[in-house]
Amino acid sequence: MIIGQRSPKPDTLDALLSPELMQRLDRLDVLSRKIFAGKLPGERRSKKRGRSVEFDDFRQYVPGDDLRHIDWNVFARLDRLFIKLFREEEDLSVVLVLDCSTSMDTGDKSVFCHRLAMALGYVALVNQNRLSVARFDQSGGVDQLRPVRGRRGVHRLSEFLIASLSMAPPVSGGSPFNDAMRHISQRQGGRGVVIVLSDFLFEEGWTRGLNDLAHAGSSGFDVTCVQVLSPEEIDPELAMQQGLVGDVRLTDVETGRPAEVTLTKSLLTSYERRLTELRNRLARDCAARQMRYLLARSDADVGSLVLDRLRERGVLG
């Protein structure tokens, strides 16, 4: 694993989410491809009497979307597949899942994910959705912010995220992702939107955890997996430009196991090939379970990611 430079950890709400970005996020809302019944009445009204959801928009079909939400009338006219998007008439349950294992503390991945969680959480709260945040680390244990709702929950969310950034993850553990997803799926009951923010660099893989999210409750969660990698992880030549060259001794930050390697062009080529295979496998596994998959660099602009890419993929609207 390649170590990148770190930025200061945010310690205030404004440091997590600027007031300027807050204003731009006010016009967004969380969208769901599935129909869930909320527990509390929301502020939005349905356009159709007797329906639990409100039709919002169309977007082009991408592999992994639920085929039941394809508009076949549009297909008959345009010969292109489009998915119907819905807004809940009742409050929507939104769960943000933060990977806080040791590997996330490299290349600003952890700080980026906490900023992104703050932006997504803000969108959910200002639209009266029921928001909870779950963080997991090497141990597979889960710390969870109890559900909050409305603008008054913004400060509670920021306090939870700031405290999360200050916690030191354990050096080793069991199966953090799979164990944590089992806990979350059982606790949440399979209703609502789940957005997982992680590098997905798990030694034990992610299959069991994704299965638990996909099959929780009667229909499973509406899941989006955002894989966050540092620039040096995506392009190891950047690390070599920063002085990581020749014979080096690397230590796996999660297992503590050392490895002595000689950094050569062929080794970097092999690394890039394996990373591409891992990313493609995760994307395929998400699509097979009707989950969205996005790759994000930890040096990306959070505002652009939320306002552009997540809207294009139908996560927000």
C-alpha positions in Angstrom: 0.0 0.0 0.0 1.4 3.4 -1.0 1.4 6.1 1.6 0.3 9.6 0.5 0.6 12.9 2.3 -2.1 13.9 4.9 -4.0 17.1 5.2 -5.1 18.5 8.6 -8.2 16.8 10.0 -11.3 19.0 10.1 -12.3 20.0 13.6 -15.4 22.2 12.9 -18.6 22.0 10.9 -17.3 24.7 8.5 -14.1 22.8 8.0 -16.1 19.6 7.0 -18.6 21.4 4.8 -18.2 25.0 3.7 -21.3 27.4 4.0 -21.0 28.0 0.2 -21.3 24.3 -0.6 -24.2 24.0 1.9 -26.2 26.6 -0.1 -25.6 24.6 -3.3 -26.7 21.4 -1.7 -30.0 22.8 -0.5 -31.6 22.1 -3.8 -30.7 18.4 -3.8 -32.4 15.4 -2.3 -31.6 11.7 -1.9 -33.3 9.5 -4.6 -34.3 5.9 -4.3 -34.6 3.2 -7.1 -36.7 1.1 -4.7 -40.0 1.7 -2.9 -39.7 1.8 0.9 -42.4 2.6 3.4 -41.2 5.3 5.9 -42.0 5.4 9.5 -42.6 9.1 9.9 -44.4 11.6 7.7 -42.1 13.7 5.6 -42.5 17.2 4.3 -42.9 16.2 0.7 -46.3 15.6 -0.9 -47.1 12.9 -3.3 -48.4 13.9 -6.7 -50.4 10.7 -6.9 -53.1 9.9 -4.3 -52.7 6.6 -2.5 -49.0 6.1 -3.6 -46.1 5.8 -1.2 -43.7 7.5 -3.5 -43.6 10.5 -5.8 -42.3 10.1 -9.4 -39.3 12.5 -9.8 -37.4 12.0 -13.1 -35.9 9.6 -15.6 -32.3 8.7 -16.2 -30.6 6.4 -18.6 -30.3 2.7 -17.6 -26.9 1.5 -16.4 -26.0 -2.2 -15.7 -27.2 -3.1 -12.2 -30.4 -1.1 -12.2 -33.6 -2.7 -11.2 -35.3 -3.9 -14.4 -38.7 -3.4 -12.8 -38.2 0.4 -12.9 -37.6 0.6 -16.7 -40.1 2.7 -18.5 -41.1 0.5 -21.4 -43.3 3.2 -23.0 -40.2 5.4 -23.3 -38.2 2.4 -24.7 -40.9 1.8 -27.4 -40.7 5.5 -28.5 -36.9 6.1 -28.3 -35.5 2.6 -28.4 -33.4 3.4 -25.3 -33.7 2.2 -21.8 -34.6 4.7 -19.1 -35.1 4.2 -15.3 -37.9 5.9 -13.3 -36.6 7.7 -10.2 -38.9 8.3 -7.2 -39.0 10.5 -4.2 -40.5 9.1 -1.0 -43.8 10.6 0.2 -42.8 9.5 3.7 -39.4 10.0 5.1 -36.6 7.9 3.6 -34.1 6.1 5.7 -30.5 6.9 4.7 -27.5 5.1 6.1 -24.0 6.3 5.5 -21.3 3.7 6.1 -17.7 4.9 6.8 -14.7 2.6 6.5 -12.4 3.7 9.3 -9.9 0.9 9.0 -6.2 1.7 9.0 -5.8 1.7 5.2 -8.2 4.7 5.0 -5.7 6.8 7.0 -3.4 7.0 3.9 -3.5 9.6 1.2 -6.3 11.6 2.8 -8.9 8.9 2.1 -10.4 9.1 5.6 -10.7 12.9 5.5 -12.2 12.9 2.1 -14.8 10.2 3.1 -15.8 12.2 6.2 -16.2 15.4 4.1 -18.3 13.4 1.6 -20.4 11.9 4.4 -21.0 15.4 5.8 -22.2 16.6 2.4 -24.5 13.6 1.8 -25.8 13.7 5.4 -26.6 17.4 5.0 -28.6 16.7 1.9 -30.6 13.9 3.7 -31.2 16.0 6.8 -32.5 19.2 5.1 -35.0 17.1 3.2 -36.4 15.5 6.4 -34.9 12.1 5.7 -34.1 9.8 8.6 -30.3 9.7 8.7 -27.9 7.4 10.5 -24.1 7.0 10.1 -22.2 3.8 10.9 -18.4 3.6 11.1 -16.4 0.4 11.3 -12.7 -0.3 11.7 -10.4 -3.3 11.8 -12.2 -5.0 14.6 -15.4 -5.3 12.6 -17.3 -3.5 15.3 -19.7 -0.7 14.4 -20.2 2.7 16.1 -23.4 4.3 14.9 -24.9 7.7 15.1 -28.5 7.1 16.2 -31.0 8.3 13.6 -31.4 12.1 13.3 -33.8 14.2 11.2 -34.0 17.8 10.1 -31.6 20.7 10.1 -31.0 20.4 13.8 -29.3 17.1 13.2 -26.6 18.8 11.1 -24.5 19.7 14.2 -24.9 16.2 15.7 -23.7 14.7 12.4 -20.7 17.0 12.3 -19.8 16.2 15.9 -20.0 12.4 15.2 -17.8 12.8 12.1 -15.2 15.0 13.9 -15.0 12.5 16.8 -14.7 9.6 14.3 -11.7 11.3 12.6 -9.9 11.5 16.0 -10.3 7.8 16.8 -7.3 5.6 16.2 -8.2 2.3 14.5 -6.9 -1.0 15.9 -3.8 -2.5 14.3 -5.4 -5.7 13.4 -8.7 -7.6 13.5 -10.9 -10.1 11.8 -13.2 -9.4 8.8 -14.1 -5.7 9.2 -16.3 -5.1 6.2 -18.2 -8.4 6.1 -18.8 -8.4 9.9 -19.9 -4.7 9.9 -22.3 -5.2 6.9 -23.9 -8.1 8.7 -24.4 -5.9 11.8 -25.8 -3.0 9.8 -28.1 -5.2 7.7 -29.6 -6.8 10.7 -30.0 -3.6 12.6 -31.6 -1.6 9.7 -33.9 -4.3 8.5 -33.2 -3.9 4.8 -35.1 -0.6 4.3 -33.7 2.5 2.8 -30.7 3.9 1.0 -27.2 2.8 2.0 -24.1 4.6 0.8 -20.8 2.9 1.6 -17.6 5.0 1.5 -14.5 2.8 1.5 -11.3 1.9 -0.4 -12.6 -1.8 -0.4 -9.0 -3.0 0.1 -10.0 -5.9 2.3 -7.9 -9.0 2.6 -11.0 -11.1 3.2 -12.9 -9.5 0.3 -16.4 -8.0 0.2 -18.7 -10.8 -1.1 -20.4 -11.7 2.2 -20.9 -8.1 3.1 -22.5 -7.1 -0.2 -24.7 -10.2 0.0 -26.0 -9.2 3.4 -26.8 -5.7 2.2 -28.5 -7.0 -1.0 -30.7 -9.6 0.8 -31.5 -7.7 4.0 -35.2 -7.6 4.8 -37.8 -8.2 2.0 -36.0 -6.5 -0.9 -32.6 -5.3 0.3 -31.2 -1.8 0.6 -30.8 0.5 -2.3 -26.9 0.5 -2.2 -24.2 2.7 -3.6 -20.6 1.8 -3.2 -18.1 4.6 -3.5 -14.6 3.3 -3.8 -12.1 6.0 -2.6 -8.5 5.6 -3.6 -5.6 8.0 -3.2 -3.8 9.4 -6.3 -0.7 7.3 -5.5 -2.8 4.1 -5.3 -4.3 4.8 -8.7 -1.0 6.0 -10.2 2.0 4.6 -8.3 4.3 6.6 -10.5 3.3 9.6 -8.4 4.8 7.9 -5.3 8.0 7.2 -7.2 8.2 10.9 -8.1 7.9 11.6 -4.3 11.0 9.5 -3.6 9.6 5.9 -3.2 12.2 4.1 -5.4 14.6 1.2 -5.4 14.7 -1.4 -2.6 12.1 -0.6 0.0 10.6 -2.3 3.0 6.8 -1.9 3.0 4.5 -2.7 5.9 0.8 -3.6 5.5 -0.9 -1.0 7.8 -3.7 -3.3 8.6 -1.9 -6.6 9.3 1.5 -5.3 10.2 3.2 -7.8 7.9 6.4 -6.4 6.2 7.5 -7.0 2.6 10.8 -6.2 1.0 10.4 -5.2 -2.7 12.3 -3.6 -5.5 10.3 -1.0 -7.3 10.7 -1.6 -11.0 8.7 -0.7 -14.1 7.4 -4.3 -14.4 6.4 -4.4 -10.8 4.4 -1.2 -11.2 2.8 -2.5 -14.4 1.8 -5.7 -12.5 0.4 -3.6 -9.6 -1.7 -1.4 -12.0 -3.1 -4.5 -13.7 -4.1 -6.1 -10.4 -5.7 -2.9 -9.2 -7.7 -2.6 -12.4 -8.9 -6.2 -12.0 -9.9 -5.5 -8.4 -11.9 -2.3 -9.4 -13.6 -4.2 -12.3 -14.5 -7.1 -10.0 -16.0 -4.8 -7.5 -18.0 -3.0 -10.2 -19.3 -6.3 -11.5 -20.2 -7.6 -8.1 -22.1 -4.4 -7.4 -24.0 -4.6 -10.7 -24.9 -8.3 -10.1 -26.6 -7.2 -6.9 -28.3 -4.1 -8.5 -26.0 -1.8 -6.6 -24.3 1.4 -8.0 -20.5 1.6 -8.1 -18.4 4.8 -8.4 -14.6 5.3 -8.1 -13.4 8.6 -6.5 -10.0 9.9 -5.9 -9.2 11.2 -2.5 -8.0 14.5 -3.9 -11.3 15.1 -5.8 -13.5 18.1 -5.1 -16.3 16.9 -2.9 -18.7 19.5 -4.3 -18.2 18.4 -7.9 -18.6 14.7 -6.9 -21.9 15.4 -5.2 -23.3 18.0 -7.5 -22.3 16.3 -10.7 -21.3 12.6 -10.6 -23.7 11.5 -7.9 -26.5 13.3 -9.6 -25.6 11.8 -13.0 -25.8 8.3 -11.4 -29.2 9.0 -9.8 -28.0 8.9 -6.2 -29.1 12.5 -5.7 -31.5 14.7 -7.7 
